[in-house]
Amino acid sequence: MFFKQIAADNASLSYLFGCGGKGKAVAVDVARGDEARFVEEASRQNVTITHVIDTHVHADHYSGGRQLAEQVGAPYCLHESMRGQTGFPFEALKDGDIITVGNVTIEVVHTPGHTLDSVCLLVTDHRRGEAPWFVITGDSLFVGAIGRPDLAGREREMAAQLYDSLHQRLLRLPDEVEIFPGHQAGSVCGAGLSGKPSSTLGFEKRWNPALSLSKEAFIEQLTAEIPPRPAEMERIVATNLGLADAG
């Protein structure tokens, strides 16, 4: 298995990974302007990008996912809850879907809370073993922090959903599973993000302060520490939905 984490200038983290032996790869959370980096890296690794996935419709930066998918002839994937809300067709992902990329499998885990369509991607390299190796957590769980719950409005309701997503889905995974988030320090998608670009679930369970809170305390803390909304958020979201031109 090969794995590349690609940092964008806006503190976003994108991913290209897959099976070098079978020559297949998946691109995740590609930022606009980075499409050529993914094409070049795929060529360097001698792999074909078979799927391009956004873990959710981004509100803080323009996505390059659709553009990359068009360039490489791969499907662009979003969670099924976005059906009827976009200006373009996409491959709908649902909870429990398995994407096979050579010897690598990716399980789609629906984790609403940051947004209603948020998903995490649980990755297993079957040449290494049958246990999951890592999870790409998008904006649901960061290193040292939690995703903000207010972008869809109804922040208390969304914070409650995020608590359930974390405790019922992610935190039930083995402690040794590595996490790779969608952002690091400098992003406005959460408060208190670490500059470290990865962690493990076991470390976060022990040291991420929000994960030890009761549900009510979690909701209170998350809704009390909301950063300012991203600049031009409405235009960014509309563009990422295919309903407006990029600014």
N, C-alpha and C positions, 0 to 999 in steps of 0.2 A: 504494500500500500504506500502511496505517496500522499503528502499532505502539505499544503501551502496556506499560510495565513497572510493576508495582504492588507496592510494598514493604509487607509486613505487619509488625506490631509485633515478631514473633519472629525477625526477620532473614531471613525467607523472601521470595523473589521470585516473583511470578506474572506471567502474560503474557496479553494480549489483542491479537490481530493478525489481519490478513486483507486482503481486497480491498474497499476502499471503493466502487469503481466497480460491482462486482457485488453489493455489500451482504452479504458473507459474512465470518464471522470464526471463529476458534478460541480457546478459553480453555484455559490450561495451568497446572497446579499451583495451583489456586484454594484459598486457605486458608479454613477455616470462619469465618464472620462477614463475609467479603468478597463474598458472593454478590451483594448489592445493588449494590456498586460496579461489578461486571461488567455487570449488567443496565443500570445507568444509563449506563455508558460505551458500551455497545453501542447504546443509544437515541441517545446524543449523536452517535455516528458513523453512525447510520442503517444499522446492519448487523444481521443475524441470526446468532446463534451456532449454528453447524452441528455442532460437535464440542467436547466437553469432555474433556481428556486429563490424566491424572496420569502423570508420567514414571516413577513407581514408587509402591508403597504406602508412604506416609510413616510414619516412626517417631517424629518429633520434634514433630509438630503434627497436629491434626485437619484432614482434607481437607474442603473445601466442594464438591468436584467433583461428587459425585452429586446433592447438593441443587441446585446450579446447573443441572445437566443436566435434572433434573426440572422446574425452573421454566421453562426455555426450550424444553423439548421436544426436546432434542438427545441423541444417544447419549453415554454415559460410557465412556471408553476406557482400557484397561490392556493391558499386554503379555500375550500369549497364555499365558505360563507361569503366570498366576494362575488359569487355568481350574480349577474344582473346589475352589478355596481361599477363595472369597468367598461371602457370604450373599446375593448379589444378581446379576442378570445384567449383563453388560457387553459392549461391542463389543471383540473381541480384536484387538490389533495384532500384526503379525509383522514381522520384519526385512525391510526392502525395500518395505513397503507405501507407497503414495503416496496422500496425502489432497489432494484438489483443492479449493481455496477461491477461486473466481473465477480471477483471474490468478496466484494464489499456489499453489505446490505445497509439500507437506511430506513429506519422506522419513523413515520410521521407521528408526532405526539402533539395533539392540539392543546395549547396552553393559553386560553384567553385570559385577559387581565390588563396587559399593556395596551393591546387592541383586541377586538373580538376575533380577528383572524390569525392571531399569533400562533405559530407552530415552533416546536423544537425538533431537531433531527438527531435521532439516536443511532449511532454508527457502530457497526460490527465488522471487523476484518476477519473473515473465516479462515484465512491462512494462519492467523495468529491465535485464534481460539473462538469458541462459540459465545463467550460473554461479551456484552457491549464494551467498547473501548472508550468512546467519548460521545458527548452530546453537544451539538451546536444550539445554544440557548437563545439566539436572537436578542430581543430586548426584554425577555422575561426575567432572566437571572444574569447579573453581572458579577464580576469579581468584587466582593465586598459590598455589593449594593443590589437593589431591586429596580426593575423598570418602573417608570412613572405610570400612573393609572388614569390620567386625566384627559388624554388626547381625544378620546371618543366622547368626552363629557361623562356625567354620572360617576365622578371619581370614587365615591365611597362604594358604589356597586361594583365598579371595575376592580377596585382594590380587594374586595371580598372574593371576586372571581380569581384574581391573581394569587391570593393566599391559597385557595383551593387547588389551583393548577400546580403550584409549587409543592404543596404538602401531599397531594393525592397522586401526582404524576412524577415529578422530578426527584423529590427527596426520598422516594421509595426505591430508587435505583441504588446499586452498590456504591459504597463510599469511594471506591477506587476509580470510578468513572470520572474522566476528565471533562471539564466544561470549557467551551470556547464561545465567548459572548459576541454580540454584535457591535459592542462599543467598548472603549476604555476611557480613562480620564480625559476630560475635555469635552465630552458629549453632554448635551442637554437632555438626553433621554432617561436620565436618572440622577439621583443625588448621591455624592460620595463615591463615585466609581474609582476603582484602583487603576493605576497606570500599568499594572501587570496584566498581560493579555490572556492569561489562562489560569485555571485552578483545578481543584478536584471537588467533587460533591462533599467528601468527608471534611475537607478543610473549610468549605463554606458552611456546612452544618455547625461546625465548632466555632467559627470566628465571624461569620457574617451576622451582625447583630439583629437584623430583621427576621432571620430564620428561627430565632428562639422565642419570638413573641407569640402571645395568644392571638387569635384571629382579630379580636376587637382592638388590641394594642397595635397590631400590624396595620390595620386600617387607619387608626388615628395617626400613627407615625408617617405612613406613606402619604396621607392627604395633607399633613402639616408641613412636609418638606418638598413641595412641588416646585421645581425650577420654572423660570419664565418660559413661555411657549417658544418653540423654534421660530426664528424670523421667517416670514413669508410662508408659514405653515400651510395655509389654505391653498396657495398656488402649488406648492410642492406636492401636496396630497392629490390635488386635481390632476397634475401632470402625471404623477405615478399611476393614477387610475385611467390615464388616457383620455381625460376630459378637458385638457387644456394643453397649450404649448409650453415648453420649458421656458423659464425666465432667463 
